[in-house]
Structures are given as C-alpha cells and as structure tokens.
C-alpha cells in the first residue's frame, strides 16, 4: 500500500530522539530558540486574527512581506524586488518546493556531509540521487574543491549549500563562496543555498550566495530570527523566471502561506532589529559557555561554532554516536547523534545551545560524567 518514495526515506534522527525523551529532559537536541517573538509580532498576529485576516492570500505571499524580504536582499543585489520572493510555509517547505522544481528523476544532487537532514530525502522524493560532499573539522568545515570536481558528473543538476551550518556551526568563508559559485557556473549547476541562520553569526563575515549568479535559489526562514518556529513561515529568493516555476510547485503543495503570520512578520520588520540583536547576543554568550565547557571534557574535540546555535563535538570513545545519544537520553539529556546528518557525523553529537545557560551547564555536566565513565571503561 505504501509508495516506493515513502519507503526510501526515514524519519529524522532529530525527531526520533526528541519524541523518545523522558519527561523533564534537558533538551540539547532541537534547534529552536527558547525566546518568545517580539511583542510587536505577537500583537500584530492577534490583531490580524481578530480583524478578519483569516482567509486565503496570494500564493507567493502578501506584497508588504515580499517587499521587506526584497529590501533585505538588496544588500547583496541592488535590483532585488518582490518578484524575486516567494513566502512559504517554513524553510522546510521552501526546500521541498525547490527540490521538486529543480530535480528530475535520474539527476544527481551534491549535498553536504554532514548536512541538514532534509537535503538527501528531498532529492530522493524528487527521484534524484543525493551525492554527499565532505565538510570536515580539520578544514574548518570548508568544502574540498578537488573532491567536488571528482564527484560532479554529467548527471549533476545542483549543489546544496548551508552557511552558517546546521549541524556544525561552521560558515563558508568569502573565498569559499566565490569558489563555489565558479564551480557551479563551470558545471552548469543550480546552487540551492540554505541561509536560515544568516543573522545568527558570532564572528567572521557572512556572505550570501544571492547576487552571485542567476542560477542561485536562496532558502530562508523567519523561524529563528523572530523566534516563531511553530508558525512555519519561510521564503525563497530566486530570479523572476525561476520564481515563477518555484511558485507553481509551492502552490500545489499548500496553495498559499498563512495570512495572519505574514502580517505579524511585517510588523516585526517595521519594529526593527532590536529583538533579534538581543537574542543573538545571548546566543553568543551561550556559544562561549558551551565552547569553554566542552574544551574541558576528555575524549572530546570541537571546532568553535561561528554561526547558528549548534556545537558538533567529536567523541573518541569507540562508541557509535547513536549509542552515545541513547545513553545520554537515559540520563535525561536530549542530543542528536551526528550520523543523522551523514556518514561524516559518526562519532559526533549535535548539541543545541538554544536553551538557558543553567540547562546547558547541567546537560554538559551529565555529558562529562558519561564520557569520563565510558573512557575509564
């Protein structure tokens, strides 16, 4: 009774750990800010619901929000306009719409390893084959261009990039961005650039792929920057001609994005960046805390995250990451095994520091105790 496409994909390792957790566990697993949306956003959402904003809107999203997004991306390309923008029901739906619009059966798609859990399954659901490319700690999670040249074939249609990265916390350097654009141009590839964490950066320079080539599709979301993960609202940015095709797929997935949430996000843009900047300052302090605490744990090494809100430590215990995560779950700490993000995540854990400093300290103390016991054994 089940279609082959459903059998070819598995449930996310992130969700599996979260939904198996005992009550009152310390959650270092889910990537969800522990902040509430700015007051202006919440009030605008309530007003919209109360004043009749509960009906269908345009498939590509309401014009005021598309114009706000376009204005934001004019930093990278001055001609960016609302015609470049499609509002979606989450960054996840944006990724799915891009996959269905861009990949044909038999195509190959280069995806990061380790990389976010949706890239490979979305390629498979579109009938394409995901081909992992390596991002390793020794190279600060920058791409290996010699490897990319070996992996590309006449069947390769696209390359997926994610900077800042979930799960590693790494970020592509400006030089890496330019080299990736040149690589894609040389091989006629579309770049699908997941930039969901572009405003959560602690050091270095974030560089968008937008404006670098006409063959770029940017995926982004309001979930992190406005702390509205449960609202499921994201967006795509693409050339006008490509946006028309993306919008057709987007329509057939969900007709139009939720109207009241869009109105609320417009209010968030109008209110300014103060709430987002305050949240990022706190994330930076937590990043520093996590980095300091992890550096004191034996049998563990980690690259200091420069963006997003994840650390991706490697454990030298001779125990698979999935077993480590399961053992920690029994101790009341939710983590995500690194192999959920690809084969190069084996022996890693993804730790989210989108939770309070006290909970971070408590969770990492339990991790330390587990590592010391396992290492002694």
N, C-alpha and C positions, 0 to 999 in steps of 0.2 A: 504493500500500500504506500510505501514511502518512496519519493523520488530519489534518484541517484544523487542529485545535488545536495540533498539533506544528509545523506549518508556520508558524503565526502568531507563534511565539516564537523567539528566538535564544539561543545560548549566552552566558553572562555575559561582558562585556568584561573583568572582573576575572580570571576563569579563563583566558580566551584569552591574556592577557599572561603570566600565571604559567606556563602549560603550554608557552609558546613560548620561555621564557627559557633562555639558555645556562647550562651548569653554573657553579656558584660565583658566580652573580649576586648583587648586593646587593638584597635584597627590601624595597622600599618600597611593595609592591603589596598583599599580602594583609593583611587585618585580623585578625591572630592574635597574641595575646600571646606573647612569647618567654620566658615563665616556665613552670615546671612546677607542677602542682597542689600544694596544701599537703600535707605529709606525712600528716596525718590522713586526708585524702581518698584518697590512694593506698593507704594501708594498709587502709582500710575496703573499698575496691574489691577488693583481693586477698583479704581475709578472706571477703567475700561470695561470690566465685568459688570459693574453696577449700571453703567450708562449705555448698555446695548452693544458693546463691542464683542459679541459672542457669535459672530457669523463668519461665513467664508470671506477670504480676502484674495488678492491676486496670487496666482501660482508662484510667481517669483518673489513674493513678499511685498509689504507695503512700501510705497515710494520713499517716505521720510527715512525709514531704516536703511533702505538700499543706498540712499544718498549719504547717510552718515558713514556707512562702510566704505563707499567710494571715496569720500573725503579722507578717511583714514589711510587708504592705499595710494592716494596721490603723493604721499611721501616717497613712494617707490617709482611711481609712473604718473606724471602730471596729467595725463589725458584720461585717467580712470574716471568712469562715470557710472551711473546707476545701471546702465545696460550691461555692465560687466559683472553685476552682482545678482546672486540668487540666494534668498533666505531659505534655509532648510530646517527640517525638524531634527536638529542635532548635527554635530560634526560626523557622527556615525552614518546618518542618512546621506550626508554630503559625500562621504567616501563611497557608499554603496552606489549612489547616483553616478559618480564619476566612473566607477568600475564598469557599470552596465552601459554607460555611454561610450566608453573608450576601448574596452577589451572585447575582442571577438573570440569565439571558440578556436583553440589552436594557437592563440597568441601566447607569448611569454612576457612576464612582468617581473622586473627586478624589484625585490623588496628587502628592506634592511633586516639583518640578523645580528643581534637581537632587534626586534621592532614590535610595534604595537600589534595586538592580537588580531585585528580585523583585516590587515592588509592581505595576508595569504588567503583566508577564507573568501573574501570578496572576489579575488581573482578566480578562485575555483568556482564560485557561484556564477560567474560570468562565462565559464567554460575555458578560461585561460589557465596557464601553468605558472605558479609563483616560483621565481628563481632567487634564492637568498644571496645577498652580498654581505660581506663581513664588516662589522664595526667592532673593534676590539679596544680594550682598555689601554694596551701598550701604545696605541696610536691616538689616544685621547678621543676615541670614537669618531675619527675622521675616516672617510672612505679610502679604500685602496684602489687607485685608478688602474693599476696593472691588472688586478683581479677583475675589475669591471670590464676591461677590454677582453679578457678571456671568457667572460660569461655572456656577453652580448652575441646574439645570433641574428640571422635574417628574420626570425620569428618574433624578436623582441619588440614589443609595442610601446612600453612605458617603463619609467623608473619611479618608484615611490620614495620620497624623502620625508624625514621628520626631524625638524630642528626648531627649538630645543626638543630633546628626545624623551619619549616615554618608551622604554623604561630607564635609560642610562643617565639622564640628566646632562648628557653631553650636548654640544651645539656646534654646528658646522662653522668653520672659520670663513671669513670673506673669500679667501683664496679657494677653499673647497667649493663654495657656492659657484664661483666663476668657472672652476674646472668642471663641475657637474653640468653646468649649462652648456659648456663647449662639448663635453662628451655626448650629451643628449642631442645637440644640434648635428654633430658628426654622424650620428646613427639614426637620425630622424625619429627620436623618441619624444613622447609627451612626458613632462615632469608633473607628477601629482605631488604637491608639496603640502604636507600636513603641518600647519603652523599654529596649532591650537594653543601652544604655550609661549607665543611670541612676546607677550607682555610680562612674562614671569622669568626675568633674566637678572642674574646677580653680578655678573662680571663679563667682560668681553662685549663684542658688538654683534647684535642680532642683525642678520641680513636676510630679507625676504627674497624669494625667487621671483616674485611678481615684478614685471617690468624688464626682466632679463631676456625674455623670449616670448614669442606669440604662442609657443607650444607649452605653456605653463597653466596648470589649474591649481589654484590655492584652495585648500580646505581649512576652515577655521570655525570657531565656536564662541558663543557668549558665555558658556557654562562656567569657565574658570575665571574670566576677568570680572564677571558680575556675580559670581557665586550662585548661579542658578542651574546647577546640574540637573535638577529634577524637572526643569521646564522644557528641556530638549529643544534647543534652538541654536542653529549654527548657520554657516553660509559658505558659498562658493564664489570665487572670483576667477573669471576667465575672459578670453577675448569675446566680443559680442557674437561672432558667428558660432563659436563653440558653446557659449552660454545658451543659445537657442536650443542646441541639441541636448545639453545637460538639463535644461528646463523641461523638455519633453519627458525625459526619464523621471525626473523629480515629480512631475505631475502624476505619472502613472503609479508612483509609489504612495503618494499621500495627498494629492490634489493641491494643497496649499499649507503653508506653515500656520501655527496657531496665532490667531489675531491678537488677543489680549497681551500675550507675552511680547509680541513685537512692539506694541505700543509702549509697554513698560521699558523695554531696552532703549527705545528712542529717548525716554525721559532720563535714563541712565547716561546716555551720551550728552544730553543737554546739561546735566548736572556737573559734568566734568570728570576728571580722573582721580579725584582725591581718595575715594574709597578703594580703588584698585591699587593706588600707590601705597596706601596704608597696609593693605593686605600683603603686597609684595615685600614691604619692609619686615613684616612679621615672618614671612616665609624665609627671608634671608637670614634672620636670626635663628630660625629653626635649622636651616641648612648648616649654619656654622656649628650649632649644637650637635647635630647628627654627625657631622664630619669629625668633630672632636671626640665624641663618644665611640664611634666606630674605629677610630685610629688606635684606641686603647684596648681593642679586643684581639686576643691572639687568634692565629689561624685565619685571619681575615684581612683582605686588602680592598681598597675602594678608591676610585677616581672622584675627586671632589666635584659634586654637581655644579654646573654653571647656569643651569636653567631648569624649568619645570619644578616639580616638588617631589623628586624621587632620588634615592641613592640606590646603587646597584652593586653592593659588595660581593666579592668572590670569596668563598669559604674553602679552605684547604683541609677538609675533614675526611675525605674519602667516602662521603655520604652523598647520594644524589639530592639535588635541590628539592625535589618533590618530597623526599623523606624528611628533610630538614624542616620544610614548611609544615608538614603534617605533625611532626614532633612539637614544633612551636605552637601549633594550634591547640594541642593538648595542654599546653602551658598557658593558654589564654591570650596568645598573640597571633593576630592575623597578618601573614605576609603573603607574597606571591612568589612561587617558585620561578626562577629565571627561565627555565625551559619552556614556560608558557609563551615566551617571546621569541623562541627559536632555539636551534641547537647550540648556539654560542652562549646561551644563557644558562646552560648546565653548570652547576656548582655556584650559581649566583642566586641571590634573593633580591626582589624589588621591594624596597621599603619606602612607603609614602610618608612624608613628614607634613602632610596636610591635617595635622591634629595638634593638640596642645603640647606645650613643652613638657609638662608633667607626665603626660601619657607617653611621650617619646622617651623620656628618661626611664620610666617604668618598663616599657616594652624592650628597650635596648639592654636594660639590666637583665631581663629574662633571657634575651639572646646571648648576652655574655655568659651567664651561668650555664646555658645549654652548650655553648661552644667549649667552655672550659671542661665540662664533664665529658663531652664527646671526644675532645682532644686528649684528655687524660686516659680515656679508654683505649 
